[in-house]
């Protein structure tokens, strides 16, 4: 009964198509099988009434093509009959007269088959269709059709191909409307026809309306033009408290006027006299026939499209007593909320929560109330505001284990009116305060995550009516919003501090970068200037120049070119480190031997300043996995810096200590040391010391940055410190990895 008729019909067509097979010679063979299977579904899948209508049509159309049956217009033409339901209280004689008149008025509704040729001449069954059209027997079909529709109909029929169909509704020359379905055949056309009546369309619409009127759960009355009751449904009888016959023929104004105000009565009478308005609606209190008082909403609506009929108005009554009671409760609740909002408006932070808790304690009569923030990744509660016996107290953070707040975080709102101590036997605070009732609500952020709790508890029962629940829900929302605001403000402050720190770092890095660019331009330009100068001298004086000078100039060109190459290699290493493309080739090597080689290559530079580099080895040196080229780069850089910043006639100490799991290398000079404020920055990119130098040192500020990254890629650490007696020390720690560990 819940499935629309059209859907049922389409379902029958689908079943038939599946059962009968494709449209071909086999279709005719499966036709009877399909009809038999549909019969088996009677009262199981399809209603008997529907099958009684569908099977005769399928018998005619099944072997051809039933796709046209899925067209809604054709469905109405074939399957929807015209119901005739009486709406008024007619006598049996009136009903008999109506039946007699309907037999005279309505044409037959069954379908009849006729055949015509391609030139529209009748070939079979001409007499029945001519009789239906109230015409004498004719030879040509279009002799019975109104001339105005002949041309368009012929044009449409000429476009049909074999097996195709089209539906028409055509007036005859005598004024009778015919419902026609043409099916194109090789010899001409088959025609399915029947008479069409205008009256059943109204009757059908009226009948559906009346069926809804009788079955609707809303109380409704049908009224005539003078607002006199013509019919009532069961719900209206129940609501008004009068018997059905006592309501019929009663004036609506007389029924409601004792309960209407003067303004409402005036608007009702105005509605009855002014046709422009379609709906009148009012709310008022009334007493029904049983003496029961209730609030009612009355809507009076004109029935459009049913003019010149005895029914003109539909009156709908709705019991709104519960709604009015709710509105009254909401009014009192809103008044209480206005007081709350007034008391806490303009407050934030702790003052806000204190005022809110005072309101919560007042309306719930709770001795202890609290707002707490969820901390320690959801394992603890930090009370923000805590009131006990009208006094605000400081309460330390506590953890959720074995306390009611844990259940709030897990399950949401909880309310225990008794046996709180038995439910949470390990919560010492509940036992100390002899808590018997507990009401806890979660506080949520905008994304729905729980960020805190709102709690009320007492040694007696907490008041928790529906109205109070609604107010507490508002307090819960306000507390959650304020707590979220506080957390956001806290995060913003932390972010602001972090941004300030980052901004300072960026300013420092920008200055370092500017300095690096200046140094870079100098370090690239100076060797080039020297190379060009020496090359010009060789070019101009080469034939007359002494051999010793030639060799000296060539060596200077080579040295300056090597400087430039070294600097460019540092820039390339910086790029590889920044882009993450630096590759290390780990092989077993003895680091102590590598350091000896680095010292040997720096001895001639150190010797020029009468500086001695002393190496001390502790432990048992053994091969470890390292990148020889990069590690050579590390210690060459550290030794070069030590020589550069050491004064003449001083020693540089290099201590090597290899233990089981770690190698420690320390390179100490006896220079002026590093400014304590700068020591934390010396491994930064582009950084060069700004103080404690008589002459600005050469360099790019990249060496130690590259050193740090190479050591980090080896899994080690590098650091720096100042010596007590002057000078600085650089410490390198590298984990010992042998070949077996690397394979693991």
KEZA-699800 format. One record per residue (C-alpha): residue in three letters; y, x, z. Coordinates in pm, whole numbers, plus 32768, in hexadecimal, padded with zeros to 4 digits. Layout:
ALAYXZ;...
END
This chain:
UNK800080008000;UNK80E9812B8033;UNK80BF81AC7ECC;UNK81BB81247DCA;UNK812C80477CBA;UNK819B812D7BA2;UNK80E782527C48;UNK7FA981817C63;UNK7FB681257AF4;UNK7FEE828D7A87;UNK7ECA82F17B65;UNK7DEA81F47AB3;UNK7E5782827962;UNK7E0A83E479D5;UNK7CB2837C7A50;UNK7C6A82D07907;UNK7CDA8400783A;UNK7BFA84EA7903;UNK7ACD840378F3;UNK7AED83A17784;UNK7B2D84FD76F7;UNK7C13857675E0;UNK7C9D848474DA;UNK7B9984AB73C9;UNK7A5284137363;UNK79C8846674BA;UNK7AE1839C7557;UNK7A4B825774DB;UNK78F782C17560;UNK7983830C76BA;UNK7A5C81D576C2;UNK795D80EE7760;UNK78EC81FF7850;UNK7A54822778CB;UNK7A7C80B07902;UNK793580A479C5;UNK79A181C77AA5;UNK7AEE811F7AEB;UNK7A337FE67B55;UNK797180BA7C4E;UNK7ABC81177CEE;UNK7B1B7FAC7D2D;UNK7B8A7F797E96;UNK7B4680EE7ED8;UNK7C4A819C7E03;UNK7CFE807C7D55;UNK7D487F1B7DC6;UNK7C8E7E007D1A;UNK7DD37D587CB5;UNK7E4C7E917C05;UNK7D027ECB7B4D;UNK7CFF7D5E7ADC;UNK7E477DA47A2A;UNK7DF87F0279B0;UNK7C9B7EE2791B;UNK7CF17DD87811;UNK7E097EBA7794;UNK7D297FEC7795;UNK7C267F2D76CD;UNK7D277F0875B5;UNK7DE1805275D7;UNK7CE0813A766E;UNK7C3B81B07528;UNK7D9581F57492;UNK7E9D82A17569;UNK7F09822676BF;UNK8026831D76F1;UNK811E81FF76B7;UNK809B815977F4;UNK813F826D78BF;UNK829481F77846;UNK833881367962;UNK83C08027787B;UNK82657FE677EC;UNK81D27FE5794A;UNK82C17ECE79AA;UNK82717E137869;UNK80FA7E1A78A2;UNK80BA7E247A13;UNK81D57D907AE2;UNK81B57C1A7B01;UNK82BD7B2B7B7B;UNK828E7AC47CE8;UNK831479717D52;UNK835779697EC8;UNK840978467F67;UNK853978AB8034;UNK85B4776380C0;UNK851C764C8189;UNK84C975648061;UNK83EC743B8083;UNK829E74287FD6;UNK8338733F7ED7;UNK8446743C7E88;UNK8340754A7E59;UNK8279746E7D6B;UNK83B4742C7CA1;UNK83F975A07C91;UNK829575E37C19;UNK82B774D67B0C;UNK840175627A96;UNK837676C47A8C;UNK8257765179AC;UNK835475C478BA;UNK844676EA78D2;UNK836B781F78CE;UNK82AE78917799;UNK8149791277A9;UNK812D7A737835;UNK7FDF7ADD77A1;UNK7FD67BCF767D;UNK7F5C7B637522;UNK7EFC7C3673F4;UNK7F7E7C00728D;UNK7F6D7CD97155;UNK806E7D09703F;UNK80707DDB6F02;UNK815B7EF96EAA;UNK82507E016E11;UNK82417D3A6F5B;UNK817A7C166ECA;UNK808F7B6B6FBD;UNK7F207BC76F8C;UNK7E8E7B2470C4;UNK7EF77A3871E2;UNK804579CE7151;UNK8040787171E4;UNK803E78CC735C;UNK816379B97343;UNK822B78C17270;UNK81E677B27370;UNK82597898748C;UNK839878DA73C7;UNK83C4775E739E;UNK83BB77897225;UNK82EA76F9710F;UNK81D477D17084;UNK826978E46FA9;UNK81D679E66EBE;UNK82B17B0D6F2A;UNK82E27B7D708F;UNK845A7BAC706E;UNK84827A3E7004;UNK846579E07174;UNK854B7AF571FC;UNK86C47AD97228;UNK87697B7F70F9;UNK883F7C6971CE;UNK870F7D2D7245;UNK864D7D4170FD;UNK86E87E787066;UNK86D37F597199;UNK85717EE771E3;UNK84F97F317081;UNK859E8085708E;UNK84EB80DC71D4;UNK839B80607154;UNK83B6812D7015;UNK83C0826D70E6;UNK827682297196;UNK814182F2713D;UNK7FD9827B7155;UNK7F7B822F72BD;UNK80E1823A733E;UNK817E811173EF;UNK82D380847443;UNK83457F697528;UNK84507E6574D3;UNK84E97D347574;UNK85697C5B7451;UNK860A7B02744D;UNK85787A00735E;UNK865279287280;UNK8615780A7372;UNK869678D3749E;UNK8546792F7536;UNK851F7A9B75A1;UNK83E07B497539;UNK834E7C8175DA;UNK82A37D4A74C5;UNK81D77E8C74AA;UNK81A07F0F7347;UNK808080017304;UNK808180B171B2;UNK7F3A809270EE;UNK7ED580FB6F8D;UNK7EEA7F976F0A;UNK802D7F416FC2;UNK80677EE97130;UNK7FBA7E4C7258;UNK809F7D7D7336;UNK80697D3174A6;UNK815C7C1D7505;UNK81BB7B2C761A;UNK82E47A5B7682;UNK84017AE3775D;UNK84C87A167855;UNK86107A6C78FE;UNK85D0799A7A31;UNK84A87A657AB4;UNK85807B9F7AC1;UNK865F7AF77BC1;UNK85397A5F7C74;UNK84907BB17C8B;UNK85C57C5B7D1D;UNK85FA7B397E0B;UNK84927B427E77;UNK84977CB87EC4;UNK85D57C897F8C;UNK853B7B6E8052;UNK83FE7C358096;UNK84D47D4A812A;UNK85987C4A81F2;UNK845C7BC28293;UNK83C07D1682DF;UNK84EA7DEB8347;UNK84F17E5584B7;UNK86647E0384C5;UNK86DE7CAA852D;UNK87697BF283FC;UNK87E97A9583A7;UNK882079FC824E;UNK895A7926822F;UNK89EA78408129;UNK8B51783980AD;UNK8BC9778E81EC;UNK8B1B789082CD;UNK8A1377938334;UNK88C2782D838B;UNK87B977E48281;UNK86A778CE82FB;UNK866279D0840D;UNK85597ADC842F;UNK84797B15855C;UNK854C7C2F85EB;UNK86857B5285E7;UNK85CB7A3B869E;UNK855A7B3787A4;UNK86B57BD187D1;UNK877D7A8C87DB;UNK868679E188C4;UNK86877892880A;UNK856A77E8874E;UNK8571780585D3;UNK85BE76968595;UNK86D376A78698;UNK878477B785D0;UNK875D77248472;UNK888B76518407;UNK895876E58524;UNK8AB6776884D3;UNK8ADB78DD8505;UNK8C3978B98596;UNK8BBA77C6869D;UNK8AA178B786F3;UNK8B8579E4872D;UNK8CE07959877D;UNK8CAE794488FB;UNK8C7D7ABC8900;UNK8D847B2C8803;UNK8EE27B99885C;UNK90077AEC87B3;UNK90357C1686CA;UNK8EC37C18866F;UNK8EBE7A9F8632;UNK8FF57ABA8559;UNK8F597BD38488;UNK8E1B7B01845D;UNK8EDA79D483DC;UNK8FA97AB482FA;UNK8E6A7B498266;UNK8DE479ED821D;UNK8F20798F815C;UNK8F6B7ADA80A6;UNK8E717B237F92;UNK8EE57C8A7F56;UNK8E317D10808B;UNK8CB87D36807B;UNK8C627D9981E3;UNK8CD27D28833D;UNK8C567DE9846C;UNK8CA47DD085E1;UNK8C0B7E38872E;UNK8C127D5B8864;UNK8B437CED898F;UNK8A907B9F898F;UNK898F7AD38A4C;UNK885C7A558992;UNK87A3790F89BF;UNK86CD79A78AD4;UNK87FE7A068BA1;UNK87DE7B7A8B58;UNK89207C3F8B29;UNK892E7D588A2C;UNK8A197E0A893B;UNK89F37DB887CB;UNK8A7B7E358681;UNK8AA27D1C8581;UNK8ACA7D6A840C;UNK8B117C528317;UNK8ADC7CAF81A9;UNK8B0F7BEC8069;UNK89D97BD37F8E;UNK8A587C587E42;UNK89A57BF67D01;UNK89287AA77D8A;UNK8A5179CE7D34;UNK8A3278557D13;UNK891378557E07;UNK88E977BB7F59;UNK88DD79147FFF;UNK8A2979CD8016;UNK8A247AAB814D;UNK89327B8E8204;UNK89797BB78378;UNK88D97CE6841E;UNK88CC7D0A859A;UNK88807E4E864D;UNK88477E7587C3;UNK892A7F95882C;UNK89047F7389A6;UNK885F80C789C7;UNK8968816688EC;UNK8A8280CC89B9;UNK89E181458AF9;UNK89C3829E8A63;UNK8B2E829389F7;UNK8B94823B8B59;UNK8AC7835B8BE4;UNK8B5F843F8ADE;UNK8CBA83CF8B46;UNK8C7A842E8CB1;UNK8BD2856E8C3F;UNK8CF785C78B5E;UNK8DE2858B8C7F;UNK8D19867C8D57;UNK8D0F877A8C3E;UNK8E8687628C10;UNK8EB087BC8D7E;UNK8DC388E28D54;UNK8E72895F8C1C;UNK8FC289368CC8;UNK8F4C8A088DEE;UNK8EBC8B268D1E;UNK8FA98B258BF5;UNK905F8C6E8BC8;UNK8F698D2C8CA5;UNK8E868E448C30;UNK8D888F308CC4;UNK8D388F198E35;UNK8E4A8E198E7F;UNK8DB98D378D71;UNK8C5A8D4C8E00;UNK8CD38D128F63;UNK8D868BD28EFF;UNK8C588B628E34;UNK8B698B9E8F55;UNK8C4A8AD7903E;UNK8C3089AF8F4D;UNK8AB689DA8F33;UNK8A8A89E690AD;UNK8B6588B090D7;UNK8AAE87CD8FE1;UNK894B883E9038;UNK8982886691B2;UNK88D789B99197;UNK89098AB592B0;UNK88D48BE891D0;UNK894A8C0D9068;UNK894D8D408F8B;UNK899C8DC58E2F;UNK88CB8EF68DD7;UNK88C18FDD8CA9;UNK877890528C13;UNK876391D08C25;UNK867092F38C01;UNK85E192728AB8;UNK858B91208B4F;UNK84E9919A8C8F;UNK860891668D85;UNK8723907B8DE8;UNK887C90F78E4D;UNK89368FE08F09;UNK8A978FBE8E7D;UNK8B038EB68F77;UNK8A3E8E3D90A5;UNK8AA88D259192;UNK89EF8CCD92D1;UNK8A678BBD93BC;UNK8BBF8BB29313;UNK8BEF8D2A9337;UNK8BE18E26921C;UNK8B0F8F55926B;UNK8AA1909591BE;UNK893590979160;UNK887A91C590DD;UNK87B691CA8F9A;UNK864F91558FBA;UNK8521915C8ED7;UNK847C902C8E3D;UNK831B90658EBC;UNK829E8F458F99;UNK83E88E848F96;UNK844F8D3A8EEE;UNK85418DE98E00;UNK84188E808D4B;UNK83988D248CFD;UNK84F58CC18C81;UNK84F68DE88B90;UNK83968D958B16;UNK83988C168B0A;UNK85058BAB8B14;UNK85958AAE8C08;UNK84CA8A6B8D44;UNK84FA89718E60;UNK842E896E8F9E;UNK847D88599094;UNK838888D7919C;UNK828F89EA91FC;UNK83608B019168;UNK82E68BFE9267;UNK817B8BA1921E;UNK81B58BC790A8;UNK82528D2390D3;UNK81AF8DAD9211;UNK821A8F1791CE;UNK838F8ECF91AF;UNK84168F419300;UNK85728EAC92CE;UNK84E88D4A929F;UNK84298D6693E7;UNK85508DF994A6;UNK86398CDF9437;UNK85268BD49454;UNK85678B5A92F2;UNK84BD8A0E92A1;UNK855E89AB9154;UNK85BC8A88902D;UNK866F8A478EE2;UNK86898B628DE9;UNK87188B628C88;UNK871D8C7D8B86;UNK88698CF88AFC;UNK885B8D44898A;UNK892E8E048892;UNK899B8D768744;UNK885A8DED869C;UNK87858D36879E;UNK87088E648862;UNK87058E4789DF;UNK880E8F248A83;UNK88198E988BE5;UNK87CB8D7C8CD6;UNK88878C648D89;UNK87DC8C0A8ED2;UNK88098B028FE1;UNK87248AF69113;UNK87228A4B9264;UNK86588A19939F;UNK866388A4934D;UNK863587E4920B;UNK8734882A90F9;UNK87E486FD905C;UNK877C86E78EED;UNK87D585998E4E;UNK87F585718CD4;UNK896E857D8CEA;UNK896286BC8DBB;UNK886787538CC9;UNK895D871A8BAE;UNK8A7887BD8C72;UNK899E88E48CD5;UNK894089118B66;UNK8AB289388B1A;UNK8AD78A328C38;UNK89AA8AEB8BAD;UNK8A4D8AFC8A55;UNK8B9A8B6F8AE5;UNK8AF58C798BBB;UNK8A268CF68A95;UNK8B5B8D0D89B8;UNK8C228DCC8ABF;UNK8B028EB88B08;UNK8AD78EFA8993;UNK8C4F8F38897A;UNK8C4190318A98;UNK8B1E90E889F8;UNK8BCF90EE88A9;UNK8D0D9172894C;UNK8C3E927C89FB;UNK8B9992E388B4;UNK8CE792E48801;UNK8D7893C6890C;UNK8C5094B288F1;UNK8C6E94AD8777;UNK8DE294ED8792;UNK8DA3961B886D;UNK8C969691877F;UNK8D8096618657;UNK8E8F97238709;UNK8D9A983D8746;UNK8D24983085DF;UNK8E8C98288569;UNK8ED999608633;UNK8DA79A07859E;UNK8E10999E8440;UNK8F709A288478;UNK8EDB9B6E84F4;UNK8DE49B7A83D2;UNK8EFA9B2F82DE;UNK8FC69C4E836C;UNK8E969D2F835B;UNK8E5B9CC481F5;UNK8FC59D10819E;UNK8FA29E66823C;UNK8E5B9E9C8186;UNK8EFB9E44803A;UNK90119F3C807E;UNK8F16A04980DF;UNK8E369FF27FBA;UNK8F50A0147EC1;UNK8FACA1617F63;UNK8E44A1DF7F71;UNK8E07A1827E05;UNK8F55A2037D88;UNK8F61A3517E44;UNK8E1DA3E47DB4;UNK8E7DA36B7C59;UNK8FD4A4107C79;UNK8F32A5567CE8;UNK8E2FA5477BD0;UNK8F3BA5037ACA;UNK9019A6197B56;UNK8F07A7217B53;UNK8E94A6AE79FA;UNK8FF6A6D0796F;UNK9011A83279FE;UNK8EC6A8947962;UNK8F29A7FB7816;UNK907AA8AD780B;UNK9025AA07789A;UNK8EAFAA22785B;UNK8EC3AB49775C;UNK8F9CAC207844;UNK8F18ABA67993;UNK8E4DAC8C7A71;UNK8CDEAC3B7A8D;UNK8CF2AC117C03;UNK8E01AB0A7BE5;UNK8D3CAA507ADB;UNK8C10AA3A7BC3;UNK8CF1A9CB7CE5;UNK8D94A8B37C18;UNK8C44A83B7B93;UNK8BB7A82D7CF7;UNK8CE8A7677D6A;UNK8CB7A66F7C4D;UNK8B4BA64B7CB6;UNK8BA5A61B7E26;UNK8CADA5147DDB;UNK8BBCA45D7CF2;UNK8AB2A4647E00;UNK8BABA3CC7EF6;UNK8BF4A2B47E07;UNK8A80A27A7DC4;UNK8A39A26A7F3A;UNK8B4BA16A7F6C;UNK8AD3A0957E49;UNK8971A0A17ED4;UNK89F5A01C801F;UNK8A9A9EF97F6A;UNK89529EB17EB6;UNK88959EBC8000;UNK89919DCA8093;UNK89559CD97F72;UNK87DA9CF37F9B;UNK87F19CB38110;UNK88DF9B8B80E9;UNK880C9AEE7FD4;UNK86C19B328083;UNK86389BF77F5A;UNK860C9D478007;UNK84A09DB67FEC;UNK83F29EA580DB;UNK82C49F72807D;UNK82019FB481BC;UNK8123A0E681C2;UNK8091A1B882DE;UNK8189A2D18328;UNK81E1A3AD8450;UNK833EA34F84BA;UNK8375A4978576;UNK8341A55F8434;UNK842FA479837A;UNK8539A4B58486;UNK8501A631846A;UNK8541A61B82F4;UNK8680A552832F;UNK86F9A658842A;UNK86AAA7718337;UNK877DA6CF8224;UNK88A5A6AE8314;UNK8897A80C83A9;UNK897AA8AB82A4;UNK8A86A79F82E3;UNK8A5FA7C7845B;UNK8A61A941843B;UNK8BB6A9328394;UNK8C3BA8AA84E2;UNK8B5CA99185B3;UNK8A98A85F862B;UNK8929A882868C;UNK8837A75A866C;UNK8722A7728771;UNK85E2A6A08754;UNK8508A6508883;UNK83B5A5A98850;UNK82F2A4F08960;UNK81A6A4438949;UNK80A7A4748833;UNK813DA43A86D8;UNK805BA37D85EA;UNK8088A2C4849D;UNK811FA16984AA;UNK8165A06A839B;UNK82C8A08A8319;UNK8397A09881DD;UNK83DEA20C81B6;UNK850DA1E780D3;UNK85BAA0E481AE;UNK8566A19582F3;UNK85EFA2D98262;UNK872BA2148211;UNK8741A19F837D;UNK8727A2F38425;UNK87F5A3A48319;UNK890DA2AE8363;UNK88F4A2D684DD;UNK88E7A45484C6;UNK8A0BA45E83D0;UNK8ADBA38984C0;UNK8A7DA46E85E3;UNK8AEBA5A3851F;UNK8C26A4F584A2;UNK8CA1A48D85FC;UNK8C30A5C386BD;UNK8D32A6D08704;UNK8CE4A8368696;UNK8C01A9158769;UNK8B4FA7EA8809;UNK89DFA78B8800;UNK893DA64A8783;UNK8805A5E28846;UNK86EDA5258797;UNK85D5A4A9887C;UNK8495A41987E8;UNK839BA36688CC;UNK8264A2C1883F;UNK819DA1E18928;UNK8071A10688E1;UNK81309FD5886A;UNK828FA055882B;UNK835CA17987A7;UNK84B0A1C28842;UNK85A7A2A68790;UNK86F5A302882E;UNK880DA3C08778;UNK8929A432885A;UNK8A69A4E687FC;UNK8B7FA57888D4;UNK8CA9A4DE8826;UNK8DAFA3F288B6;UNK8CB8A2D088C4;UNK8CF2A1678864;UNK8DF5A08088F9;UNK8D409F9189E7;UNK8DEB9E658947;UNK8D6C9ECB87F1;UNK8C0B9F308848;UNK8B889DCC881C;UNK8C179DBC86BB;UNK8BB79F098623;UNK8A7E9E7A857C;UNK8B489D6584D3;UNK8B829D63835F;UNK8CC09E1F82EF;UNK8D0D9E8B8455;UNK8DA39FE4849B;UNK8E2EA05685E7;UNK8FA6A0268604;UNK8FF8A100872F;UNK8FA3A25087C4;UNK8FC4A307867A;UNK90C0A415862C;UNK907DA3E884BA;UNK8FFBA2AB841C;UNK8E8BA2F083C7;UNK8E07A2CE826B;UNK8D10A1B8822B;UNK8CE3A05081C3;UNK8C779FA88306;UNK8B249F5C8268;UNK8A4AA07982E4;UNK89F59FF9843F;UNK89D89E9183BE;UNK88CF9F0A82C4;UNK88269FDA83D6;UNK880A9EA984B8;UNK87729DD083A5;UNK86739EDA833C;UNK86039F0A84A5;UNK85F09D8F84D2;UNK85149D74839C;UNK842D9E738441;UNK841C9D918575;UNK84F19E7C8647;UNK86449E8B86F2;UNK876F9F7186E2;UNK88829F8D87E9;UNK899CA0738858;UNK8A32A0E989A1;UNK8B29A1EA8A20;UNK8AC0A31D8AE5;UNK8B57A3598C3A;UNK8BCEA4B78BDF;UNK8C57A4518A8C;UNK8BBAA4048941;UNK8AE4A2E588CB;UNK896FA2A188A8;UNK88BBA1CB87A8;UNK8763A14C880D;UNK865CA0D98712;UNK8523A0208786;UNK840B9FEA868B;UNK82BD9F4386D5;UNK8188A0138687;UNK80BC9F768572;UNK7F90A02284DE;UNK7EE09FC083A1;UNK7DDD9EE48450;UNK7EE89E1684FE;UNK7F9C9DE583B6;UNK7E5E9D638312;UNK7E2F9C6E8430;
END
